Amino acid sequence: MSFAILVWLVDLVSKQWALRNLADGHPVRIIGDFLTLRLTANPGAAFSMGTDHTWVFTILATAVIGFILVTSARVTSPIWLLGLGGLAGGAAGNLTDRLVQPPSLGLGRVIDFIATPNFPVFNLADTAIVCSVALMFIASTLSIPLSAPKVAKHKPTGAGS
C-alpha cells in the first residue's frame, strides 16, 4: 500500500499548494485555455453531484479504503496492486478533505484546482481514481488475475521409490 500513501501525500501537498497560491481567485493559465489552475471547493462528488449529501461520500470513501486494505492483502499482481493503491490513495485524498476542510468534520468540501475546457474542475486524487479504475478495467478485460495461482509443492521422490 506504499503507492496509496504516495498518491495520498502528492494529493495533499498539491492541495496545500493550491490553497496557498490560488486563494486570490485569479486563475493561472498553464497551457492557454486548455489547462488552467483555479481553486474551488466541491461539497459533492464528480460533476458536483450530491452536494446535499456530503456525508454519504465520507462513508463511501471510508468503506472503499477499508475494502481495499482487506482485499489487497491477498493480491499479488503488480497491475492490480497499482490500481488498488491508486484508488485507495485517491479516495484517501478526497476523504482527508471531507474530514478537515470546512464546514465541519465529515462534511468538508473537496479542494479542486485543475480546470480543462468543458469538464469540471478536479484534483490529483480524482486523476488517480480515474486512472486506477481504467487500469483495473484493462486488467480485468485482459483476464489478469488478482493473484498468481498457487503452485502445488511436490515432494521430491527418492531414487528407490
Backbone hydrogen bonds, N-H to C=O, Kabsch-Sander energy under -0.5 kcal/mol:
donor,donor_aa,acceptor,acceptor_aa,energy
5,I,1,M,-1.8
6,L,2,S,-2.1
7,V,3,F,-2.7
8,W,4,A,-2.5
9,L,5,I,-2.7
10,V,6,L,-2.6
11,D,7,V,-2.4
12,L,8,W,-2.7
13,V,9,L,-2.8
14,S,10,V,-2.4
15,K,11,D,-2.3
16,Q,12,L,-2.1
17,W,13,V,-2.3
18,A,14,S,-2.3
19,L,15,K,-2.7
20,R,16,Q,-1.9
21,N,17,W,-2.8
22,L,18,A,-2.4
25,G,22,L,-1.7
28,V,37,L,-2.5
29,R,27,P,-0.6
30,I,35,L,-2.9
31,I,35,L,-1.7
34,F,31,I,-2.0
35,L,31,I,-1.2
36,T,115,A,-2.8
37,L,28,V,-2.9
38,R,36,T,-0.6
38,R,113,F,-1.9
40,T,112,D,-2.7
42,N,110,V,-3.1
45,A,49,M,-3.2
48,S,45,A,-1.8
49,M,46,A,-1.6
51,T,48,S,-0.6
53,H,50,G,-2.2
56,V,53,H,-1.3
57,F,53,H,-1.0
58,T,54,T,-1.5
59,I,55,W,-2.1
60,L,56,V,-2.7
61,A,57,F,-2.5
62,T,58,T,-1.9
63,A,59,I,-2.4
64,V,60,L,-2.8
65,I,61,A,-2.4
66,G,62,T,-2.3
67,F,63,A,-2.7
68,I,64,V,-2.5
69,L,65,I,-2.4
70,V,66,G,-2.1
71,T,67,F,-2.9
72,S,68,I,-3.0
73,A,69,L,-0.6
73,A,70,V,-0.6
74,R,71,T,-2.0
75,V,72,S,-0.8
76,T,146,L,-1.6
77,S,146,L,-2.8
81,L,77,S,-2.7
82,L,78,P,-2.3
83,G,79,I,-2.4
84,L,80,W,-3.0
85,G,81,L,-2.5
86,G,82,L,-2.5
87,L,83,G,-2.2
88,A,84,L,-2.7
89,G,85,G,-2.7
90,G,86,G,-2.4
91,A,87,L,-2.5
92,A,88,A,-2.5
93,G,89,G,-2.1
94,N,90,G,-2.1
95,L,91,A,-2.4
96,T,92,A,-2.5
97,D,93,G,-1.4
98,R,94,N,-1.9
99,L,95,L,-1.8
100,V,96,T,-2.2
101,Q,97,D,-2.6
106,G,98,R,-1.0
107,L,104,S,-2.1
108,G,98,R,-2.5
108,G,104,S,-0.5
109,R,102,P,-1.9
110,V,42,N,-3.1
112,D,40,T,-2.4
112,D,110,V,-0.6
113,F,122,F,-2.4
114,I,122,F,-3.0
115,A,36,T,-3.3
115,A,113,F,-0.6
119,F,116,T,-1.2
122,F,114,I,-2.4
127,T,123,N,-1.7
128,A,124,L,-2.5
129,I,125,A,-2.4
130,V,126,D,-2.6
131,C,127,T,-2.7
132,S,128,A,-2.3
133,V,129,I,-2.5
134,A,130,V,-2.3
135,L,131,C,-2.5
136,M,132,S,-2.6
137,F,133,V,-2.2
138,I,134,A,-2.4
139,A,135,L,-2.6
140,S,136,M,-2.3
141,T,137,F,-2.7
142,L,138,I,-2.4
143,S,140,S,-1.5
144,I,139,A,-3.1
161,S,158,G,-1.1
